[in-house]
Each structure stands twice: as structure tokens, then as C-alpha cells.
Amino acid sequence: LTAAGPLILASALPGRSTEGLDLPALSRHFLNLAGLPAPLLDIVGHHREPGRASDGASLALVAVHVASGGSDEGHLAGAGFPQRLPAWRQLLSREGA
């Protein structure tokens, strides 16, 4: 879902670079136009900076943040998930092998 904006942009404007664009915000915008629900839009739009989301403590948002390489341990601790981080990282390392 987080690649929706760049994919739509590439289809509509072939050859256009996405360099310098806020890709999560672009994806969120296009998915909003498609009528997706607000909690999903928050995950897509804020997975890189979960503290900016309306519900930054959402398990789904935190899981997507970690799965996409996020490592905001301060946010994870504040959201109550620091104990899950080692297991998630281990799972991700096995998936990438």
C-alpha cells in the first residue's frame, strides 16, 4: 500500500521522478481518493513517523513501521511495544534470508 502513490504517479505521468516527494503522503492521498478508511490511511501516511499519526500506539501502525525498517525505539517504548521489537527483528531477518 505504501507504494500506491509512486505506482499511480508512474502510470499517469511516465518518466516523472519521485525524487524529493513525500511518498507516504502521496500514497495516503491517492488511497484517500479511493475511499479507504482513516485508520488505514494513517498507517500508510505515517509508517515512517508513527508519532505523527492520530493513533501512534496502534499495533498495526507499529508493526508496519518496524517491517518497513523503522527503528524509532523511543516511540515503540512509549507505545508499549519495546518487548516485541527483538522478536519482530528476528522474524524480519529470517524473511530476508
matplotlib code that plots the C-alpha trace (Angstrom):
import matplotlib.pyplot as plt

x = [0.0, 2.8, 3.9, 0.5, 1.3, 4.5, 2.8, -0.1, 2.2, 4.4, 1.3, -0.2, 3.0, 5.6, 9.1, 8.4, 10.8, 9.5, 12.7, 12.1, 8.4, 6.8, 5.9, 3.9, 1.8, 1.4, 0.2, -2.1, -3.6, -4.4, -5.8, -7.9, -9.4, -10.1, -12.2, -10.0, -10.8, -8.9, -7.0, -5.5, -4.7, -2.8, -0.8, 0.2, 0.8, 2.7, 4.5, 7.9, 7.0, 4.3, 4.4, 2.6, -0.4, -3.7, -3.2, 0.6, 0.2, -1.8, -0.3, -0.9, 1.0, 3.9, 4.2, 4.3, 6.8, 9.1, 8.6, 9.5, 12.8, 11.7, 13.6, 12.1, 12.7, 11.6, 8.2, 8.0, 8.7, 6.1, 3.5, 4.2, 5.9, 9.6, 9.4, 8.2, 10.9, 13.6, 11.2, 10.0, 13.5, 14.4, 11.4, 12.3, 15.9, 14.6, 12.3, 15.1, 17.4]
y = [0.0, 2.4, 2.2, 3.1, 6.8, 6.2, 3.5, 5.7, 8.6, 6.5, 5.3, 8.7, 10.6, 8.2, 9.3, 11.5, 11.2, 10.7, 12.1, 14.7, 13.7, 12.7, 9.2, 8.1, 11.3, 10.8, 7.2, 8.3, 10.9, 8.5, 5.9, 8.5, 9.3, 5.6, 5.8, 3.7, 4.1, 6.6, 4.1, 2.5, 6.0, 6.7, 3.6, 4.4, 8.0, 7.8, 4.4, 6.2, 8.6, 6.8, 9.5, 11.8, 9.5, 10.1, 6.7, 6.2, 3.3, 1.2, -2.3, -2.3, 1.0, 0.0, -3.4, -1.7, 0.8, -2.0, -4.1, -1.2, -0.7, 1.8, 1.8, 4.6, 2.8, 5.8, 5.7, 1.9, 2.1, 4.9, 2.9, -0.1, -2.4, -2.5, -6.1, -7.2, -5.5, -8.2, -10.9, -8.8, -8.0, -11.7, -12.6, -9.9, -11.2, -14.7, -13.5, -11.6, -14.6]
z = [0.0, 0.7, -2.9, -4.2, -4.8, -6.8, -8.8, -9.7, -10.4, -12.7, -14.6, -15.0, -15.8, -17.3, -16.8, -13.9, -11.0, -7.5, -6.0, -3.3, -2.9, 0.3, -0.9, 2.2, 1.9, -1.8, -1.3, 1.5, -0.8, -3.6, -1.2, 0.4, -3.0, -3.4, -0.2, 2.2, 5.9, 8.0, 10.2, 7.1, 5.7, 9.0, 8.6, 5.1, 5.7, 8.9, 8.9, 8.7, 11.6, 13.7, 16.3, 13.8, 13.4, 15.3, 16.9, 17.0, 19.5, 17.1, 16.8, 13.0, 12.6, 14.8, 13.0, 9.6, 10.9, 12.1, 9.0, 6.7, 8.5, 11.1, 14.3, 16.4, 19.7, 21.7, 20.0, 20.4, 24.1, 24.5, 22.6, 24.9, 22.4, 23.3, 24.4, 20.9, 18.9, 19.2, 18.1, 15.1, 14.1, 14.2, 12.1, 9.6, 9.3, 8.6, 6.0, 4.2, 4.2]

ax = plt.figure().add_subplot(projection="3d")
ax.plot(x, y, z, "-o")
ax.set_aspect("equal")
plt.show()
